[in-house]
């Protein structure tokens, strides 16, 4: 049976954070279209990426910066990504920073470098156990959903970009008082693991 990663068809992802999803595709420098169902919106939000950079956005009759102003903190209900799809046109102004923020773009660029490194199974397990200890048994279900999405198998090493994606996805589920401490602890863990391999 072929892996889903080798099948050129839309990959549907439900109830995920929009910026988190964009960051993930940017980290992987992917090219294609994110089609997003937003709460309270009749039309689909379409975000086109080229090598991880956002090149065009549409939402019904709205285009680019108009879409960014419209979506704000809107809840995303579902996504799919179609690899290789080209935009109908390219925005004359840069959109990546406008949508996800200048600080996040800088973070993404660092994570692109880190993404080629490997995080040990022990570091992944430590993150998993700490998260479950913090929020309870439901944490295992959330983690398993992410593992399925990134095609990760327990006990194996994890790529740096998948590790960053896992960490940020889990952090969004934590109480505000725990988020920064958790991020600081496991960002360090990810970097140490990568350095130990070099």
C-alpha positions as CSV (number, residue, x, y, z in Angstrom):
1,X,0.0,0.0,0.0
2,X,1.4,3.4,-1.0
3,X,2.2,6.0,1.6
4,X,-0.2,9.0,1.5
5,X,2.9,11.3,1.1
6,X,3.4,9.8,-2.4
7,X,-0.1,10.3,-3.6
8,X,-0.7,13.6,-5.4
9,X,-4.1,14.5,-4.0
10,X,-5.5,17.0,-1.5
11,X,-4.6,16.2,2.1
12,X,-7.5,17.2,4.4
13,X,-6.7,18.5,7.8
14,X,-9.4,19.4,10.3
15,X,-9.6,21.9,13.2
16,X,-6.1,23.2,13.1
17,X,-4.6,26.6,13.7
18,X,-4.3,28.5,10.4
19,X,-1.0,30.2,11.1
20,X,0.4,26.9,12.4
21,X,-0.5,25.2,9.1
22,X,1.0,28.0,7.1
23,X,4.2,27.9,9.2
24,X,4.4,24.1,8.6
25,X,4.2,24.5,4.8
26,X,6.6,27.4,4.9
27,X,9.1,25.4,6.9
28,X,9.0,22.7,4.2
29,X,9.3,25.3,1.5
30,X,6.3,23.8,-0.3
31,X,4.5,25.1,-3.4
32,X,0.8,24.7,-3.8
33,X,-2.6,26.0,-2.5
34,X,-4.1,25.9,0.9
35,X,-7.8,25.9,0.8
36,X,-9.3,26.8,4.1
37,X,-12.9,26.7,5.5
38,X,-13.4,29.6,7.9
39,X,-16.1,29.9,10.5
40,X,-18.7,32.4,9.4
41,X,-17.4,32.7,5.9
42,X,-19.3,31.5,2.9
43,X,-16.3,31.3,0.6
44,X,-13.1,29.3,1.0
45,X,-9.9,31.1,1.8
46,X,-7.3,30.2,-0.8
47,X,-3.6,30.8,0.0
48,X,-1.0,30.1,-2.7
49,X,2.6,29.4,-1.7
50,X,5.7,29.2,-3.8
51,X,8.8,27.7,-2.1
52,X,7.1,28.5,1.3
53,X,6.4,32.2,0.4
54,X,2.8,33.4,0.2
55,X,2.3,34.8,-3.3
56,X,-1.5,35.2,-3.6
57,X,-4.6,35.1,-1.3
58,X,-8.3,35.1,-2.2
59,X,-11.5,34.9,-0.3
60,X,-14.6,35.2,-2.6
61,X,-14.1,38.5,-4.4
62,X,-11.4,39.8,-2.0
63,X,-7.8,39.6,-2.8
64,X,-4.5,39.6,-0.9
65,X,-4.4,42.4,1.8
66,X,-8.2,42.6,1.8
67,X,-8.3,39.0,2.8
68,X,-5.8,39.5,5.6
69,X,-7.9,42.3,7.0
70,X,-11.1,40.2,6.8
71,X,-9.9,37.0,8.4
72,X,-8.4,38.4,11.6
73,X,-8.6,35.8,14.3
74,X,-11.3,33.8,12.5
75,X,-11.5,30.1,13.5
76,X,-10.5,27.7,10.8
77,X,-12.8,24.6,10.5
78,X,-10.9,22.6,7.9
79,X,-8.1,22.7,5.4
80,X,-6.7,20.9,2.4
81,X,-3.4,21.4,0.5
82,X,-3.0,20.8,-3.2
83,X,0.6,20.4,-4.1
84,X,2.0,22.3,-7.1
85,X,-1.1,24.4,-7.8
86,X,-0.2,27.8,-9.3
87,X,-1.9,31.1,-8.4
88,X,-4.1,32.9,-11.0
89,X,-1.8,35.9,-10.5
90,X,1.0,37.0,-8.1
91,X,0.5,39.8,-5.5
92,X,2.5,42.9,-6.2
93,X,3.3,43.3,-2.5
94,X,4.9,40.8,-0.1
95,X,2.2,38.9,1.8
96,X,4.0,36.5,4.1
97,X,5.0,39.1,6.7
98,X,1.6,40.7,6.5
99,X,-0.2,37.5,7.2
100,X,1.9,35.9,9.9
101,X,4.1,38.7,11.2
102,X,7.7,39.8,10.7
103,X,8.8,38.0,13.9
104,X,7.2,34.7,12.8
105,X,8.9,35.0,9.3
106,X,12.3,35.3,11.0
107,X,11.4,32.3,13.2
108,X,10.4,30.3,10.2
109,X,13.7,30.9,8.5
110,X,15.5,29.6,11.5
111,X,13.3,26.6,11.6
112,X,14.0,25.8,7.9
113,X,17.6,25.4,8.9
114,X,16.7,23.3,12.0
115,X,14.3,21.3,9.9
116,X,17.0,19.3,8.2
117,X,18.3,18.1,11.6
118,X,17.1,15.2,13.6
119,X,15.6,15.0,17.1
120,X,16.2,11.8,19.1
121,X,13.3,9.5,20.1
122,X,14.2,10.3,23.8
123,X,13.6,14.0,23.3
124,X,10.3,13.3,21.5
125,X,9.2,11.0,24.3
126,X,10.1,13.5,27.0
127,X,8.0,16.2,25.3
128,X,5.1,13.8,24.9
129,X,5.2,12.7,28.6
130,X,5.5,16.2,29.9
131,X,2.5,17.3,27.8
132,X,0.3,14.4,29.0
133,X,1.3,15.1,32.6
134,X,0.3,18.7,32.2
135,X,-3.1,18.3,30.6
136,X,-4.1,14.7,31.4
137,X,-5.0,11.6,29.3
138,X,-6.6,13.6,26.5
139,X,-3.1,14.7,25.7
140,X,-2.3,11.3,24.4
141,X,-5.2,11.5,21.9
142,X,-4.0,14.9,20.6
143,X,-0.4,13.7,20.2
144,X,-1.5,10.5,18.3
145,X,-3.6,12.7,15.9
146,X,-0.5,14.8,15.2
147,X,1.7,11.6,14.8
148,X,-0.7,10.3,12.2
149,X,-0.7,13.6,10.3
150,X,3.1,13.7,10.1
151,X,3.4,9.9,9.6
152,X,5.6,9.5,12.7
153,X,6.2,6.1,14.4
154,X,6.8,5.9,18.1
155,X,10.4,5.1,19.0
156,X,11.9,6.6,15.9
157,X,13.8,9.9,15.3
158,X,11.9,12.9,14.2
159,X,12.9,15.6,11.7
160,X,13.5,19.0,13.1
161,X,10.5,20.6,11.3
162,X,8.1,17.9,12.4
163,X,9.4,18.3,16.0
164,X,8.9,22.1,15.8
165,X,5.4,21.5,14.4
166,X,4.6,19.0,17.1
167,X,5.9,21.3,19.9
168,X,4.0,24.4,18.7
169,X,0.8,22.4,18.2
170,X,0.9,21.1,21.7
171,X,1.8,24.5,23.2
172,X,-1.5,25.9,21.7
173,X,-3.4,23.4,23.9
174,X,-1.6,24.4,27.1
175,X,-2.8,27.0,29.7
176,X,-1.3,30.5,29.1
177,X,0.8,30.2,32.2
178,X,2.5,27.1,31.0
179,X,3.2,28.0,27.3
180,X,6.4,30.0,27.5
181,X,8.0,27.6,30.0
182,X,7.2,24.6,27.8
183,X,8.5,26.3,24.7
184,X,11.7,27.3,26.3
185,X,12.3,23.8,27.7
186,X,11.6,21.9,24.5
187,X,13.2,24.4,22.0
188,X,16.4,23.8,23.9
189,X,15.8,20.1,23.9
190,X,15.3,20.1,20.1
191,X,18.5,22.1,19.5
192,X,20.6,19.9,21.8
193,X,19.4,16.8,20.1
194,X,20.3,18.2,16.7
195,X,23.7,19.4,17.8
196,X,24.5,16.0,19.4
197,X,24.1,14.4,16.0
198,X,26.6,16.8,14.3
